[in-house]
Amino acid sequence: MRLGDLTGDRDNNFQLIRFLAASAVIFFHCYALTDHWTDEPLWRIAPELNLSVLGVGAFFVVSGFLVTRSWLERGRLVPFVAARLLRIYPALIGATLLTIVLAAWSSTVPWRAFLADARTHDYAWRTVLAWDFVTGLPGAFATNPYRDAVNGSLWTLPIELRLYIGVGLAGVAGLLGRRYLWAGVTLALVALVAAKPEWLPVVPGDKATRSLALLFGLGSVAYAFRAAIPVTLAGLAGAVALVAVNPWGVGRGVVFPVLLAYIVLVVAYHPRLRWRAFNRLGDYSYGLYVFSFPIQQILIAKWGAPMASSPVALLAAAFPLTLVLAAVSWHAVEQPALRLKSRFDRPGASAKA
């Protein structure tokens, strides 16, 4: 089988992959926010990896793949932009408001002073726009082990938003429909960033950011070359083995992004791995991602030592609360917003990514 033989079928595991990726990030944050970073199980086994690296990395592979498909299926800028805005902003607005409320609840600053503070206003509009990452609010979570940070998960959204813009520009320029040209442009950009990392138009321009941009690019190129990519369980097993065994340090080093991209796409599409029943649930992954961090922080702030000292206790309390909130967000906010995408598509167009 080739990937292109399977991508026409909307019956895939992307919803499951995103759910597991968001859950992995929450799991990792339970260790980070209780200052037990190196006790996280994957980190203890493979210090160069952790569950957050895997979860966020998987998100960016999926995003690069599906956003490229979204452009090629629509072929017009307005529907593409509308689809991206309707996916990002409704839940983000809710997460920003929730974060401000929970941060104010934890703060030593009185409510009125907190809401009137210029830092609160700055956080609100910059976070809602998703163009910048703002880390703190006045007096929020000041006694927590990971103090002052109010919603650390959102650091990836400005990166993703800029990559969406890059795909849109590439689509308008006609690059995405010419797979060899698009692969060449992507390879040239990777080489340029490797030589001049400060030229990457994404903040922060650190190694983690460059890694996410590379994974997004691999997902995008994979969609362009979907007709040539084999989808096999043997290939999946080999990729997993290379990561697990890590021969000569390359499995979790230089070839790791390619291996992760292949693993994600095979799990997404191989017929023997499909979990059709999971797609009957809502897509709660984005809500899990954007709501979890402030919920974890407020549980630590209000419950004290039982939460601040035990990652497992924090996970047991935070995950169900976040899942309920994510479900409400999906059914009441995100899904109704996504239904509006059809208004921007051509009449008779099929459902889009």
Secondary structure, 3 states (H helix, E strand, C coil): CEHHHHCCCCCCCHHHHHHHHHHHHHHHHHHHCCCCHHHCHHHHHCCCCCHHHHHHHHHHHHHHHHHHHHHHHHCCHHHHHHHHHHHHHHHHHHHHHHHHHHHHHHCCCCHHHHHHCHHHHHHHHHHHHCCCCCCECCCCCCCCCCCCECCHHHHHHHHHHHHHHHHHHHHHCCCCCCHHHHHHHHHHHHHHHHHCHHHCCCCCCCHHHHHHHHHHHHHHHHHHCHHHCECCHHHHHHHHHHHHHCHHHCCCCCCHHHHHHHHHHHHHHCHHHCCHHHHHCCCCHHHHHHHHHHHHHHHHHHHCHHHHCCHHHHHHHHHHHHHHHHHHHHHHHHHHHHHHHHHHCCCCCCCCC
